[in-house]
Amino acid sequence: MTSAVRDLLRSFQSLSDAEKHEAASLLLRQVVQGEAGDVGDDALVAVAEELFFDLDAREAGDGQSSPR
């Protein structure tokens, strides 16, 4: 992992949940539109899944999660 990616992730972690959601959505949109290179569907699904599981875990820890 490069220092630029490490810095980006460190900055991302300091964002509020709403800001994280907005940033992740924008990044995924750029990747899908091809602005960030050719990324396969499986890679996008894996990243999205990891983000959603992380958010669910945080919400559950905060007591904000609602049963499905």
Chimera marker file (.cmm) of the C-alpha trace (Angstrom):
<marker_set name="trace">
<marker id="1" x="0.000" y="0.000" z="0.000" r="1" g="1" b="0" radius="0.5"/>
<marker id="2" x="1.394" y="3.381" z="-0.947" r="1" g="1" b="0" radius="0.5"/>
<marker id="3" x="1.658" y="6.274" z="1.493" r="1" g="1" b="0" radius="0.5"/>
<marker id="4" x="-0.947" y="8.176" z="-0.552" r="1" g="1" b="0" radius="0.5"/>
<marker id="5" x="-3.463" y="5.345" z="-0.100" r="1" g="1" b="0" radius="0.5"/>
<marker id="6" x="-2.610" y="5.084" z="3.610" r="1" g="1" b="0" radius="0.5"/>
<marker id="7" x="-3.170" y="8.848" z="4.011" r="1" g="1" b="0" radius="0.5"/>
<marker id="8" x="-6.457" y="8.635" z="2.119" r="1" g="1" b="0" radius="0.5"/>
<marker id="9" x="-7.696" y="5.790" z="4.338" r="1" g="1" b="0" radius="0.5"/>
<marker id="10" x="-6.596" y="7.607" z="7.491" r="1" g="1" b="0" radius="0.5"/>
<marker id="11" x="-8.501" y="10.708" z="6.370" r="1" g="1" b="0" radius="0.5"/>
<marker id="12" x="-11.511" y="8.592" z="5.417" r="1" g="1" b="0" radius="0.5"/>
<marker id="13" x="-11.649" y="7.081" z="8.915" r="1" g="1" b="0" radius="0.5"/>
<marker id="14" x="-11.888" y="10.538" z="10.464" r="1" g="1" b="0" radius="0.5"/>
<marker id="15" x="-15.067" y="11.373" z="8.514" r="1" g="1" b="0" radius="0.5"/>
<marker id="16" x="-18.560" y="11.133" z="9.927" r="1" g="1" b="0" radius="0.5"/>
<marker id="17" x="-20.653" y="8.167" z="8.776" r="1" g="1" b="0" radius="0.5"/>
<marker id="18" x="-22.605" y="10.402" z="6.397" r="1" g="1" b="0" radius="0.5"/>
<marker id="19" x="-19.380" y="11.774" z="4.897" r="1" g="1" b="0" radius="0.5"/>
<marker id="20" x="-17.964" y="8.257" z="4.560" r="1" g="1" b="0" radius="0.5"/>
<marker id="21" x="-21.093" y="7.159" z="2.712" r="1" g="1" b="0" radius="0.5"/>
<marker id="22" x="-20.889" y="10.150" z="0.371" r="1" g="1" b="0" radius="0.5"/>
<marker id="23" x="-17.164" y="9.633" z="-0.310" r="1" g="1" b="0" radius="0.5"/>
<marker id="24" x="-17.555" y="5.892" z="-0.894" r="1" g="1" b="0" radius="0.5"/>
<marker id="25" x="-20.477" y="6.460" z="-3.242" r="1" g="1" b="0" radius="0.5"/>
<marker id="26" x="-18.536" y="9.006" z="-5.271" r="1" g="1" b="0" radius="0.5"/>
<marker id="27" x="-15.448" y="6.778" z="-5.463" r="1" g="1" b="0" radius="0.5"/>
<marker id="28" x="-17.459" y="3.754" z="-6.551" r="1" g="1" b="0" radius="0.5"/>
<marker id="29" x="-19.290" y="5.853" z="-9.133" r="1" g="1" b="0" radius="0.5"/>
<marker id="30" x="-15.953" y="7.008" z="-10.594" r="1" g="1" b="0" radius="0.5"/>
<marker id="31" x="-14.688" y="3.451" z="-10.759" r="1" g="1" b="0" radius="0.5"/>
<marker id="32" x="-17.864" y="2.236" z="-12.460" r="1" g="1" b="0" radius="0.5"/>
<marker id="33" x="-17.669" y="5.065" z="-14.985" r="1" g="1" b="0" radius="0.5"/>
<marker id="34" x="-14.126" y="4.018" z="-15.845" r="1" g="1" b="0" radius="0.5"/>
<marker id="35" x="-12.379" y="7.092" z="-14.517" r="1" g="1" b="0" radius="0.5"/>
<marker id="36" x="-10.251" y="5.085" z="-12.115" r="1" g="1" b="0" radius="0.5"/>
<marker id="37" x="-9.287" y="2.269" z="-14.470" r="1" g="1" b="0" radius="0.5"/>
<marker id="38" x="-10.781" y="-1.053" z="-15.436" r="1" g="1" b="0" radius="0.5"/>
<marker id="39" x="-12.098" y="-2.797" z="-12.327" r="1" g="1" b="0" radius="0.5"/>
<marker id="40" x="-14.122" y="-5.981" z="-12.564" r="1" g="1" b="0" radius="0.5"/>
<marker id="41" x="-17.626" y="-6.423" z="-11.220" r="1" g="1" b="0" radius="0.5"/>
<marker id="42" x="-16.441" y="-8.922" z="-8.608" r="1" g="1" b="0" radius="0.5"/>
<marker id="43" x="-13.986" y="-6.388" z="-7.184" r="1" g="1" b="0" radius="0.5"/>
<marker id="44" x="-16.663" y="-3.694" z="-7.015" r="1" g="1" b="0" radius="0.5"/>
<marker id="45" x="-19.117" y="-6.033" z="-5.313" r="1" g="1" b="0" radius="0.5"/>
<marker id="46" x="-16.466" y="-7.053" z="-2.780" r="1" g="1" b="0" radius="0.5"/>
<marker id="47" x="-15.637" y="-3.444" z="-1.926" r="1" g="1" b="0" radius="0.5"/>
<marker id="48" x="-19.285" y="-2.448" z="-1.654" r="1" g="1" b="0" radius="0.5"/>
<marker id="49" x="-20.028" y="-5.476" z="0.518" r="1" g="1" b="0" radius="0.5"/>
<marker id="50" x="-17.131" y="-4.660" z="2.844" r="1" g="1" b="0" radius="0.5"/>
<marker id="51" x="-18.315" y="-1.047" z="3.180" r="1" g="1" b="0" radius="0.5"/>
<marker id="52" x="-21.897" y="-2.063" z="3.958" r="1" g="1" b="0" radius="0.5"/>
<marker id="53" x="-20.835" y="-4.726" z="6.485" r="1" g="1" b="0" radius="0.5"/>
<marker id="54" x="-18.579" y="-2.182" z="8.194" r="1" g="1" b="0" radius="0.5"/>
<marker id="55" x="-21.390" y="0.365" z="8.389" r="1" g="1" b="0" radius="0.5"/>
<marker id="56" x="-23.811" y="-2.281" z="9.714" r="1" g="1" b="0" radius="0.5"/>
<marker id="57" x="-21.305" y="-3.289" z="12.383" r="1" g="1" b="0" radius="0.5"/>
<marker id="58" x="-20.795" y="0.317" z="13.453" r="1" g="1" b="0" radius="0.5"/>
<marker id="59" x="-24.524" y="0.976" z="13.588" r="1" g="1" b="0" radius="0.5"/>
<marker id="60" x="-25.094" y="-2.203" z="15.596" r="1" g="1" b="0" radius="0.5"/>
<marker id="61" x="-22.391" y="-1.114" z="18.025" r="1" g="1" b="0" radius="0.5"/>
<marker id="62" x="-24.054" y="2.288" z="18.379" r="1" g="1" b="0" radius="0.5"/>
<marker id="63" x="-27.502" y="0.774" z="18.810" r="1" g="1" b="0" radius="0.5"/>
<marker id="64" x="-28.670" y="2.451" z="15.600" r="1" g="1" b="0" radius="0.5"/>
<marker id="65" x="-29.216" y="-0.640" z="13.513" r="1" g="1" b="0" radius="0.5"/>
<marker id="66" x="-32.783" y="-1.655" z="12.802" r="1" g="1" b="0" radius="0.5"/>
<marker id="67" x="-33.848" y="-5.282" z="12.329" r="1" g="1" b="0" radius="0.5"/>
<marker id="68" x="-34.512" y="-6.344" z="8.751" r="1" g="1" b="0" radius="0.5"/>
<link id1="1" id2="2" r="1" g="1" b="0" radius="0.2"/>
<link id1="2" id2="3" r="1" g="1" b="0" radius="0.2"/>
<link id1="3" id2="4" r="1" g="1" b="0" radius="0.2"/>
<link id1="4" id2="5" r="1" g="1" b="0" radius="0.2"/>
<link id1="5" id2="6" r="1" g="1" b="0" radius="0.2"/>
<link id1="6" id2="7" r="1" g="1" b="0" radius="0.2"/>
<link id1="7" id2="8" r="1" g="1" b="0" radius="0.2"/>
<link id1="8" id2="9" r="1" g="1" b="0" radius="0.2"/>
<link id1="9" id2="10" r="1" g="1" b="0" radius="0.2"/>
<link id1="10" id2="11" r="1" g="1" b="0" radius="0.2"/>
<link id1="11" id2="12" r="1" g="1" b="0" radius="0.2"/>
<link id1="12" id2="13" r="1" g="1" b="0" radius="0.2"/>
<link id1="13" id2="14" r="1" g="1" b="0" radius="0.2"/>
<link id1="14" id2="15" r="1" g="1" b="0" radius="0.2"/>
<link id1="15" id2="16" r="1" g="1" b="0" radius="0.2"/>
<link id1="16" id2="17" r="1" g="1" b="0" radius="0.2"/>
<link id1="17" id2="18" r="1" g="1" b="0" radius="0.2"/>
<link id1="18" id2="19" r="1" g="1" b="0" radius="0.2"/>
<link id1="19" id2="20" r="1" g="1" b="0" radius="0.2"/>
<link id1="20" id2="21" r="1" g="1" b="0" radius="0.2"/>
<link id1="21" id2="22" r="1" g="1" b="0" radius="0.2"/>
<link id1="22" id2="23" r="1" g="1" b="0" radius="0.2"/>
<link id1="23" id2="24" r="1" g="1" b="0" radius="0.2"/>
<link id1="24" id2="25" r="1" g="1" b="0" radius="0.2"/>
<link id1="25" id2="26" r="1" g="1" b="0" radius="0.2"/>
<link id1="26" id2="27" r="1" g="1" b="0" radius="0.2"/>
<link id1="27" id2="28" r="1" g="1" b="0" radius="0.2"/>
<link id1="28" id2="29" r="1" g="1" b="0" radius="0.2"/>
<link id1="29" id2="30" r="1" g="1" b="0" radius="0.2"/>
<link id1="30" id2="31" r="1" g="1" b="0" radius="0.2"/>
<link id1="31" id2="32" r="1" g="1" b="0" radius="0.2"/>
<link id1="32" id2="33" r="1" g="1" b="0" radius="0.2"/>
<link id1="33" id2="34" r="1" g="1" b="0" radius="0.2"/>
<link id1="34" id2="35" r="1" g="1" b="0" radius="0.2"/>
<link id1="35" id2="36" r="1" g="1" b="0" radius="0.2"/>
<link id1="36" id2="37" r="1" g="1" b="0" radius="0.2"/>
<link id1="37" id2="38" r="1" g="1" b="0" radius="0.2"/>
<link id1="38" id2="39" r="1" g="1" b="0" radius="0.2"/>
<link id1="39" id2="40" r="1" g="1" b="0" radius="0.2"/>
<link id1="40" id2="41" r="1" g="1" b="0" radius="0.2"/>
<link id1="41" id2="42" r="1" g="1" b="0" radius="0.2"/>
<link id1="42" id2="43" r="1" g="1" b="0" radius="0.2"/>
<link id1="43" id2="44" r="1" g="1" b="0" radius="0.2"/>
<link id1="44" id2="45" r="1" g="1" b="0" radius="0.2"/>
<link id1="45" id2="46" r="1" g="1" b="0" radius="0.2"/>
<link id1="46" id2="47" r="1" g="1" b="0" radius="0.2"/>
<link id1="47" id2="48" r="1" g="1" b="0" radius="0.2"/>
<link id1="48" id2="49" r="1" g="1" b="0" radius="0.2"/>
<link id1="49" id2="50" r="1" g="1" b="0" radius="0.2"/>
<link id1="50" id2="51" r="1" g="1" b="0" radius="0.2"/>
<link id1="51" id2="52" r="1" g="1" b="0" radius="0.2"/>
<link id1="52" id2="53" r="1" g="1" b="0" radius="0.2"/>
<link id1="53" id2="54" r="1" g="1" b="0" radius="0.2"/>
<link id1="54" id2="55" r="1" g="1" b="0" radius="0.2"/>
<link id1="55" id2="56" r="1" g="1" b="0" radius="0.2"/>
<link id1="56" id2="57" r="1" g="1" b="0" radius="0.2"/>
<link id1="57" id2="58" r="1" g="1" b="0" radius="0.2"/>
<link id1="58" id2="59" r="1" g="1" b="0" radius="0.2"/>
<link id1="59" id2="60" r="1" g="1" b="0" radius="0.2"/>
<link id1="60" id2="61" r="1" g="1" b="0" radius="0.2"/>
<link id1="61" id2="62" r="1" g="1" b="0" radius="0.2"/>
<link id1="62" id2="63" r="1" g="1" b="0" radius="0.2"/>
<link id1="63" id2="64" r="1" g="1" b="0" radius="0.2"/>
<link id1="64" id2="65" r="1" g="1" b="0" radius="0.2"/>
<link id1="65" id2="66" r="1" g="1" b="0" radius="0.2"/>
<link id1="66" id2="67" r="1" g="1" b="0" radius="0.2"/>
<link id1="67" id2="68" r="1" g="1" b="0" radius="0.2"/>
</marker_set>
